[in-house]
């Protein structure tokens, strides 16, 4: 009997999960780069499991590694290194998932064949059985950093920045983020979209601060929701949805949306205001294509430029902008709960480099803004260096920049810092600046 060439090759889920974890932690690829490609090799019902396992290990990595050091006498090297990641996956199944002990052990051991480390089967079996026998999952270290699930450098920085709320902040960072939707007001009203969801039995809650937002009560495949192909909604966290309200675009404004990929804020600006002249700038061609894709689904149009925000002489046409949205490159520490791989891809040394990039972009873009114009600075970071400290430094060196006093700034520093979990939102920072007369302070 001939094999069906269209039939998916039977793959080992745990081997593939360990491969993704290995690729993220050892090769420095993001989950966005390597996870979807692996999921495509599996049936629909297994795709969610694969993501849950990968993200779960990334969330609990310091604790899982603590247990591994207690049970593995000698670290593995070279081609056998992936076995350590497979063991971490086994620990996660046994300690944090609903997978039965028998399946967690037997299927994880079997994954050694697919990973071509069959000689490690005995080691993996012995470690996982010792994990169960010794009740290792009940052994909690005294080190608060290990229990936090964060790398040492990030734990230390957050402890300094948020000493009074550190415990709650860590809890929010390590939690799972809800799915926020933004209703496309140019396609359907919020009320009509709510009715469509209710008819399908999809439960949601509303946010009083977000007139076009819905928060789904349960995780779903958003592409299966009513009106996805018709552009009735976009997936966008509540904190990101504040950008359009804070920028306050006016009819016929000439607006620059800088560092715009994947285009969520671009689409929102076009939905809340008529007849905008909107330019979306993105340095990465591949990410810029995502802007085009998202705007096309939503039925929007904007001018898309590929260019470096810190080098406007290479793309600017000389016409000044009424408003600029600068969604600056940042550490993304405010969205770790949504993308736990960020914790392990970012390094302490990255932060100063990012602060320098933000500094350069701010200085480069400011001359492009009209007198009396507004610049909204935004990051999805919770680190002070990238946020209120960056704004304070910019204001101190820029004579014609001032804080917009109509914007709700934090009590003792410029801008508004949103922390993860605040009103169910991601961590975000906003600061609104006005360009005054050239000679005014």
Secondary structure, DSSP 8 states (H G I E B T S, - for coil): ----TTS-----HHHHHHHHHHHHHHH---HHHHHHHHHTTS-HHHHHHHHHHHHHHHHTHHHHHHHHHHH-SS---GGGHHHHHHHHHHHHHHHHSS--HHHHHHHHHHHHHHTT-GGGHHHHHHHHHHHHHTTGGG---S-HHHHHTS-HHHHHHHHHHTTTTHHHHHHHHTS----EEEE-TTT--HHHHHHHHHHTT--EEE-TT-TTEEEESS---GGGSTTTTTT-EEE--HHHHHHHHHHT--TT-EEEEES-TT-HHHHHHHHHSSS-EEEEEES-HHHHHHHHHHHHHHT---EEEE--TT-GGGT--S--EEEEEEE-----GGGTTT-TTHHHH--HHHHHHHHHHHHHHHHHHHTTEEEEEEEEEEES---GGGTHHHHHHHHHH-TTEEE-TTS---TTSSSEEE-TTGGG---EEEEEEEE--TT--
